[in-house]
Amino acid sequence: MTIRNRSKACIIVSLCVMAVALVMTLTGNGINQGIDFAGGMAMQYNMGKEVTQTDVEKALSEMGVEGTVTVQGAGRDEVNVRIKDIKTEDVQTVQNTFAEKLKETYPDMKASGEVNYVGPVAGRTLVSNAIWSVVIASGLMLVYIAIRFDLASGLASVLGLIHDVLMMLSFMVLLRSIIQMNSTFIAAMLTIVGYSINNTIVIFDRIRENVRKAPGDDRVSIVNKSIRECLGRTLNTTATTLATIVMLYIMGVSSIKEFALPIIIGVLSGVYSANMINGYVWAFLDTRLGKGRKKTARRHA
């Protein structure tokens, strides 16, 4: 099987992952949106001793709290409670009642916990800003790379960025049972946009050098050679990045894990697309654009 066929196979694999995520979303099992996106109330308390999740769930049940409730242990003596679908006027009542209920079981509980409320309008604004951030960043990168290299390189790079973002979103759907999407995901997504384009630019710079040395060579062959020449650098930088992020995910608290896991997925997706997809998309586009330029030249001859 040739490298070109492998690139097609890689694109098919990516499309299959995205298709599964799309089907899950359409059937009501999409991204598990956190408070920041879906809106709701988040409470964190130090209980003064080791906390049992059953006690917290019992208190919420006695309060008759409706909607989607998530209880997480942030530490041995801490608890995180996230309540979706809560009205603004009920926030203070729920907070006070919850603290009183748990005080009966945990008398050493610190009364001054951390309580945050995000309305649904703010959540929608956050989603809109995230989309526009990626669109604007991709557009500016397209312009810069098209000027710095060529139009085919710019288009291939931006398509690679879109691929990486969609893969991150797809895995957020597939892993919805272990991770929520909060504002930290936006930071992770923009981080990956920068990291991914860096890998791609390094390879495209080598492609440009090899094209200058042998302008008549087959474009796919040039891409293969360029990727091989950059492979050691790519593996080394990826391994050191992943080692740090994986340790953060293993040892970090829940908020750190919500940032680290998308980063891990994005780094792997970025390396995958930079080495197995983007260069071959450039080869395809450059060949087609080259044929178009030759046809135009013949017409004007």
C-alpha positions as CSV (number, residue, x, y, z in Angstrom):
1,M,0.0,0.0,0.0
2,T,1.5,3.4,-1.0
3,I,1.9,6.4,1.2
4,R,-0.8,8.1,-0.9
5,N,-3.3,5.3,-0.1
6,R,-2.3,5.5,3.6
7,S,-3.3,9.2,3.6
8,K,-6.7,8.4,2.1
9,A,-7.1,5.6,4.8
10,C,-6.2,8.1,7.5
11,I,-8.8,10.6,6.2
12,I,-11.4,7.8,6.2
13,V,-10.5,6.9,9.8
14,S,-11.0,10.5,10.9
15,L,-14.3,10.8,9.1
16,C,-15.5,7.6,10.7
17,V,-14.7,8.9,14.2
18,M,-16.5,12.2,13.4
19,A,-19.5,10.3,12.0
20,V,-19.8,8.2,15.2
21,A,-19.7,11.4,17.3
22,L,-22.3,13.0,15.0
23,V,-24.6,10.1,15.4
24,M,-24.2,10.1,19.1
25,T,-25.0,13.8,19.2
26,L,-28.1,13.5,17.1
27,T,-29.4,10.7,19.3
28,G,-29.1,12.8,22.5
29,N,-25.6,11.6,23.6
30,G,-23.6,14.6,22.6
31,I,-20.9,16.6,24.5
32,N,-21.4,16.6,28.3
33,Q,-21.6,20.3,28.7
34,G,-20.4,21.7,32.1
35,I,-21.8,24.6,34.0
36,D,-19.8,27.1,31.9
37,F,-21.6,26.1,28.7
38,A,-24.9,24.8,29.8
39,G,-25.5,27.2,32.6
40,G,-26.2,26.3,36.2
41,M,-24.7,26.3,39.7
42,A,-21.4,24.9,41.0
43,M,-20.6,24.5,44.8
44,Q,-17.4,23.4,46.4
45,Y,-17.0,22.8,50.2
46,N,-14.4,21.6,52.5
47,M,-16.1,19.1,54.8
48,G,-13.4,19.0,57.5
49,K,-13.1,15.2,57.2
50,E,-13.3,12.5,54.6
51,V,-16.6,13.0,52.7
52,T,-18.9,10.2,51.4
53,Q,-20.7,10.8,48.1
54,T,-23.8,9.0,49.5
55,D,-24.2,11.7,52.2
56,V,-24.1,14.5,49.6
57,E,-26.6,12.8,47.3
58,K,-28.9,12.1,50.2
59,A,-28.9,15.8,51.1
60,L,-29.7,16.9,47.6
61,S,-32.5,14.3,47.4
62,E,-34.1,15.6,50.6
63,M,-33.9,19.1,49.2
64,G,-35.8,18.0,46.1
65,V,-33.3,19.5,43.8
66,E,-34.4,18.9,40.2
67,G,-32.4,18.8,37.0
68,T,-29.1,17.3,36.2
69,V,-26.9,17.0,39.4
70,T,-23.3,15.9,39.3
71,V,-21.4,15.1,42.5
72,Q,-17.6,14.9,42.4
73,G,-15.0,14.4,45.2
74,A,-12.3,17.1,44.7
75,G,-10.2,15.6,47.4
76,R,-10.5,13.4,50.6
77,D,-12.3,16.2,52.5
78,E,-13.7,18.3,49.6
79,V,-16.8,17.9,47.4
80,N,-17.9,19.5,44.1
81,V,-21.6,19.7,43.3
82,R,-22.8,20.9,40.0
83,I,-26.5,21.6,39.4
84,K,-27.8,22.3,35.9
85,D,-31.2,23.8,35.1
86,I,-31.6,26.0,38.1
87,K,-33.3,29.4,38.2
88,T,-31.4,32.5,39.3
89,E,-33.9,33.1,42.1
90,D,-33.3,29.6,43.6
91,V,-29.5,29.8,43.8
92,Q,-29.3,31.4,47.3
93,T,-31.9,29.1,48.7
94,V,-30.2,26.0,47.4
95,Q,-26.9,27.2,48.7
96,N,-28.1,27.8,52.2
97,T,-30.2,24.7,52.5
98,F,-27.4,22.5,51.1
99,A,-24.9,23.9,53.7
100,E,-27.4,23.4,56.5
101,K,-28.1,19.8,55.5
102,L,-24.4,18.8,55.3
103,K,-23.6,20.6,58.5
104,E,-25.7,18.0,60.4
105,T,-23.5,15.2,59.1
106,Y,-20.2,17.1,58.9
107,P,-20.1,19.6,61.8
108,D,-16.5,20.7,61.0
109,M,-17.6,21.7,57.5
110,K,-16.4,25.2,56.5
111,A,-19.4,27.4,55.9
112,S,-17.7,29.6,53.4
113,G,-17.6,27.4,50.3
114,E,-17.0,28.4,46.7
115,V,-20.2,29.0,44.8
116,N,-20.5,30.0,41.2
117,Y,-23.6,30.5,39.0
118,V,-23.6,30.8,35.2
119,G,-26.8,31.8,33.4
120,P,-27.8,30.1,30.1
121,V,-27.2,33.4,28.1
122,A,-23.6,33.5,29.4
123,G,-23.1,29.9,28.3
124,R,-24.3,30.6,24.8
125,T,-22.1,33.7,24.6
126,L,-19.1,31.5,25.6
127,V,-19.9,29.0,22.8
128,S,-20.2,31.8,20.3
129,N,-16.9,33.4,21.3
130,A,-15.1,30.0,21.1
131,I,-16.4,29.4,17.5
132,W,-15.4,32.9,16.4
133,S,-12.0,32.5,18.0
134,V,-11.2,29.4,16.0
135,V,-12.6,31.0,12.8
136,I,-10.6,34.2,13.1
137,A,-7.4,32.3,14.1
138,S,-7.8,30.0,11.1
139,G,-8.5,32.8,8.7
140,L,-5.4,34.8,9.8
141,M,-3.2,31.7,9.6
142,L,-4.5,31.0,6.1
143,V,-3.6,34.5,5.0
144,Y,-0.1,34.4,6.6
145,I,0.8,30.9,5.3
146,A,-0.5,31.7,1.8
147,I,1.8,34.8,1.8
148,R,4.8,33.1,3.5
149,F,4.6,29.8,1.5
150,D,1.8,29.4,-1.1
151,L,-2.0,29.1,-1.4
152,A,-1.9,25.3,-1.4
153,S,0.1,25.3,1.9
154,G,-2.3,27.8,3.5
155,L,-5.4,25.7,2.5
156,A,-3.8,22.4,3.6
157,S,-2.8,23.9,7.0
158,V,-6.2,25.3,7.8
159,L,-7.9,22.1,6.8
160,G,-5.5,20.3,9.2
161,L,-6.5,22.8,12.0
162,I,-10.2,22.1,11.3
163,H,-9.5,18.4,11.4
164,D,-7.8,18.6,14.8
165,V,-10.6,20.8,16.3
166,L,-13.2,18.4,15.0
167,M,-11.3,15.4,16.4
168,M,-11.1,17.1,19.8
169,L,-14.9,17.7,19.7
170,S,-15.5,14.1,18.5
171,F,-13.6,12.6,21.4
172,M,-15.3,14.9,23.8
173,V,-18.5,13.2,22.7
174,L,-17.0,9.7,22.8
175,L,-15.6,10.3,26.3
176,R,-18.6,12.2,27.6
177,S,-18.9,9.8,30.6
178,I,-15.5,10.8,32.0
179,I,-15.2,14.5,31.1
180,Q,-17.3,17.6,30.9
181,M,-16.8,20.5,28.5
182,N,-16.1,23.7,30.4
183,S,-14.3,27.0,29.7
184,T,-11.0,25.2,30.1
185,F,-11.8,23.4,26.9
186,I,-11.6,26.7,25.0
187,A,-8.1,27.3,26.3
188,A,-7.1,23.7,25.4
189,M,-8.6,24.1,21.9
190,L,-6.7,27.4,21.2
191,T,-3.5,25.8,22.6
192,I,-3.8,22.9,20.2
193,V,-4.5,25.3,17.2
194,G,-1.2,26.9,17.9
195,Y,0.6,23.6,18.6
196,S,-0.8,21.8,15.5
197,I,0.1,24.6,13.1
198,N,3.7,24.6,14.4
199,N,4.2,20.9,13.5
200,T,2.6,21.5,10.1
201,I,4.8,24.6,9.3
202,V,8.0,22.7,10.1
203,I,7.1,20.0,7.6
204,F,5.9,22.5,5.0
205,D,9.1,24.5,5.4
206,R,11.1,21.3,4.6
207,I,8.7,20.6,1.6
208,R,9.5,24.0,0.2
209,E,13.2,23.4,0.5
210,N,12.9,20.1,-1.3
211,V,10.7,21.6,-4.0
212,R,13.4,24.2,-4.7
213,K,16.1,21.4,-5.0
214,A,14.0,19.3,-7.3
215,P,11.1,21.3,-8.7
216,G,10.2,18.6,-11.3
217,D,9.8,15.7,-8.8
218,D,6.5,14.1,-7.9
219,R,4.8,16.1,-5.1
220,V,3.9,13.0,-3.1
221,S,7.5,11.8,-3.2
222,I,8.6,15.2,-2.0
223,V,6.1,15.0,0.9
224,N,7.3,11.5,1.9
225,K,10.9,12.7,1.9
226,S,10.1,15.8,3.9
227,I,8.2,13.9,6.6
228,R,11.0,11.4,7.0
229,E,13.5,14.2,7.5
230,C,11.3,15.9,10.1
231,L,10.2,12.7,11.9
232,G,12.8,12.7,14.6
233,R,12.1,16.3,15.6
234,T,8.3,15.6,15.6
235,L,8.6,12.5,17.8
236,N,10.9,14.2,20.3
237,T,8.8,17.3,20.7
238,T,5.6,15.2,20.9
239,A,7.0,12.8,23.5
240,T,8.2,15.6,25.8
241,T,4.9,17.4,25.5
242,L,2.8,14.3,26.2
243,A,5.0,13.3,29.2
244,T,4.1,16.6,30.9
245,I,0.5,16.6,30.0
246,V,-0.1,13.0,30.9
247,M,1.4,13.6,34.4
248,L,-0.9,16.6,34.8
249,Y,-3.9,14.4,34.0
250,I,-2.8,11.6,36.3
251,M,-1.9,13.7,39.3
252,G,-4.1,16.8,38.8
253,V,-7.5,17.6,40.3
254,S,-10.7,17.5,38.2
255,S,-10.4,21.0,36.8
256,I,-6.8,20.2,35.6
257,K,-8.0,17.0,34.1
258,E,-10.7,18.8,32.1
259,F,-7.9,20.8,30.5
260,A,-5.3,18.1,30.2
261,L,-7.4,15.4,28.5
262,P,-8.4,17.6,25.5
263,I,-4.7,18.7,25.2
264,I,-3.6,15.0,25.0
265,I,-6.2,14.3,22.3
266,G,-5.3,17.4,20.4
267,V,-1.5,16.8,20.5
268,L,-2.0,13.2,19.2
269,S,-4.4,14.4,16.5
270,G,-2.1,17.3,15.5
271,V,0.9,14.9,15.0
272,Y,-1.4,12.5,13.1
273,S,-2.7,15.1,10.7
274,A,0.6,16.9,10.2
275,N,2.4,13.7,9.2
276,M,-0.3,11.6,7.6
277,I,-2.8,14.1,6.1
278,N,-1.7,17.7,5.6
279,G,1.3,17.2,3.4
280,Y,-0.7,15.0,1.0
281,V,-3.5,17.5,0.9
282,W,-0.9,20.0,-0.1
283,A,0.4,17.7,-2.8
284,F,-3.1,17.2,-4.2
285,L,-3.9,21.0,-4.1
286,D,-0.5,22.0,-5.5
287,T,-0.8,19.6,-8.4
288,R,-4.3,20.8,-9.2
289,L,-3.4,24.5,-9.0
290,G,-0.3,23.8,-11.1
291,K,-2.4,22.2,-13.8
292,G,-4.8,25.2,-13.6
293,R,-1.9,27.6,-14.1
294,K,-0.6,25.7,-17.1
295,K,-4.0,25.7,-18.7
296,T,-4.3,29.5,-18.2
297,A,-0.8,30.0,-19.6
298,R,-1.6,28.0,-22.7
299,R,-4.8,30.0,-23.3
300,H,-2.9,33.2,-23.2
301,A,-0.1,31.9,-25.3
